[in-house]
Amino acid sequence: MLNHLPSIALLVTTAQLTMILIAVAAIFLVFILIAIVKMYKLKAENKKLMDTNAFKDLDESYKDFTGGHLYGDN
């Protein structure tokens, strides 16, 4: 009954599959490299900001607030 309908078979050769996987891997590799470069830039910027005088003044005036009753240290 259904023999007269054309059968549609999606066949992918191993060469085509390999090329698709290589392309996807290359795209992810580019994203990973961009993330690594961004991480190093942010790390350098953070180090530069931490070396400024604003954070040095903050460290000297810091008071430990964990000794309060909310933390169980009555």
Buried (B, 14 or more C-beta within 10 A) or exposed (E): EEEEEEEEEEEEEEEEEEEEEEEEEEEEEEEEEEEEEEEEEEEEEEEEEEEEEEEEEEEEEEEEEEEEEEEEEE
